[in-house]
Amino acid sequence: MKTVLFVCVHNSGRSQMAEAFFNHTAKGKAQAYSAGTQPANKVNPVVVEAMREAGIDISGNKPKMLTMDMVEKADKMITMGCGAEAEAVCPASFIETEDWTLEDPQGKSLEQVRRIRDEIKERVNKLVKEIVSS
């Protein structure tokens, strides 16, 4: 089974949404995990609410620290928002890696988080189709 690792700095927003959408959409045909290079204490409550509106409950999720073991077990890694401001904390990788430049939901309104959520959902749906059909 193919495994995707979603990585962002705090693992409290973008990567949590991507992991949840991926696992929901893949329906066991592939698996996703998420982690952060500097994990927050909890998942962003506005992100939890936005995902609840999309029919997915991530209220029990906890941010996780990225480990080399996670990277080694993944077939593909998606970094999220690893632009110039976050370069110092983004992991170097020896596996296929793609960066999705996405706005950080930290400090954003529910309406703004919904837009980020919808963009993540669209990208994840395409990724699941690619991985499951390969």
Buried (B, 14 or more C-beta within 10 A) or exposed (E): EBBBBBBBBBBBBBBBBBBBBBBBBBEEEBBBBBBBBEBBEEBBEBBBEBBEEBEBEBEEBEBBEBEEEBBEEBBBBBBBBBEEEBEEBBBEBEEEBEBBEBBBBBEBEBEBBBBBBEBBBEBBEEBBEEBEEE
